[in-house]
Amino acid sequence: MDKEEIFEMAIRELRENALAQRKENLCEDEQQLYDEVRALSTQARDVVKELPQEQQKILTDYFEKTNLIADHECAYLYVQGAKDCIGLLKKLGAL
């Protein structure tokens, strides 16, 4: 395993831990939003199942790729946030 793979694995674990903590402390509005998305997800799957196979594949691919892009953007922003924090601390003379 090279340095890049170790770095990515460490960042992934930090992100997952942060998200797990966040989900434990959601305010009522945020919890309601997660609940609504869960319900809509079930409904969306039912709607997709009624479509012809080719259209099912198009929608499934779209949702999977959209989620993958969102995950990559989240990872990028997590790392960029850490870099920005270090840069700010250096400018403030704290590092």
C-alpha positions as CSV (number, residue, x, y, z in Angstrom):
1,M,0.0,0.0,0.0
2,D,1.5,3.3,-1.0
3,K,1.3,6.7,0.7
4,E,-1.6,7.9,-1.4
5,E,-3.7,4.8,-0.6
6,I,-2.9,5.2,3.1
7,F,-3.8,8.9,3.0
8,E,-7.1,8.2,1.2
9,M,-8.0,5.4,3.7
10,A,-7.3,7.7,6.7
11,I,-9.3,10.6,5.2
12,R,-12.2,8.2,4.4
13,E,-12.2,6.9,8.0
14,L,-12.1,10.5,9.4
15,R,-15.0,11.5,7.2
16,E,-17.1,8.5,8.1
17,N,-16.5,9.1,11.8
18,A,-17.4,12.7,11.5
19,L,-20.6,11.9,9.6
20,A,-21.6,9.2,12.1
21,Q,-21.1,11.8,14.9
22,R,-23.1,14.3,13.0
23,K,-26.0,11.9,12.4
24,E,-26.1,11.2,16.2
25,N,-26.6,14.9,16.9
26,L,-29.0,16.0,14.2
27,C,-31.5,18.7,15.0
28,E,-35.2,17.9,14.5
29,D,-35.3,19.6,11.1
30,E,-32.3,17.7,9.8
31,Q,-33.6,14.4,11.2
32,Q,-36.9,15.0,9.4
33,L,-35.0,15.6,6.1
34,Y,-33.2,12.3,6.4
35,D,-36.5,10.5,7.2
36,E,-38.1,12.1,4.1
37,V,-35.2,11.1,1.9
38,R,-35.4,7.5,3.2
39,A,-39.2,7.4,2.3
40,L,-38.6,9.0,-1.1
41,S,-35.8,6.6,-1.8
42,T,-38.2,3.7,-1.3
43,Q,-40.8,5.4,-3.5
44,A,-38.2,6.1,-6.2
45,R,-37.2,2.5,-6.3
46,D,-40.8,1.4,-6.7
47,V,-41.2,3.9,-9.6
48,V,-38.0,2.8,-11.3
49,K,-39.1,-0.9,-11.1
50,E,-42.2,0.0,-13.2
51,L,-40.1,1.4,-16.0
52,P,-38.8,-0.7,-19.0
53,Q,-35.4,-2.3,-18.3
54,E,-33.4,0.2,-20.4
55,Q,-34.9,3.2,-18.6
56,Q,-34.3,1.6,-15.2
57,K,-30.6,1.2,-16.1
58,I,-30.4,4.9,-17.2
59,L,-31.9,6.1,-14.0
60,T,-29.9,3.7,-11.8
61,D,-26.7,4.7,-13.5
62,Y,-27.5,8.4,-13.1
63,F,-28.2,8.1,-9.4
64,E,-25.1,6.0,-8.8
65,K,-22.8,8.3,-10.7
66,T,-24.4,11.4,-9.1
67,N,-23.8,9.9,-5.6
68,L,-20.2,9.0,-6.6
69,I,-19.5,12.5,-7.7
70,A,-21.0,13.9,-4.5
71,D,-18.8,11.5,-2.5
72,H,-15.7,12.6,-4.4
73,E,-16.6,16.3,-3.9
74,C,-17.1,15.7,-0.2
75,A,-13.7,14.1,0.1
76,Y,-12.1,17.0,-1.8
77,L,-13.8,19.6,0.4
78,Y,-12.8,17.7,3.5
79,V,-9.1,17.8,2.5
80,Q,-9.4,21.4,1.3
81,G,-10.9,22.4,4.6
82,A,-8.0,21.0,6.4
83,K,-5.5,22.8,4.1
84,D,-7.4,26.0,4.5
85,C,-7.4,25.6,8.3
86,I,-3.6,25.1,8.3
87,G,-3.1,28.1,6.0
88,L,-5.2,30.3,8.3
89,L,-3.4,29.1,11.4
90,K,-0.1,29.9,9.7
91,K,-1.3,33.4,8.7
92,L,-2.4,34.0,12.3
93,G,1.0,32.9,13.6
94,A,-0.4,30.0,15.5
95,L,1.8,27.5,13.5
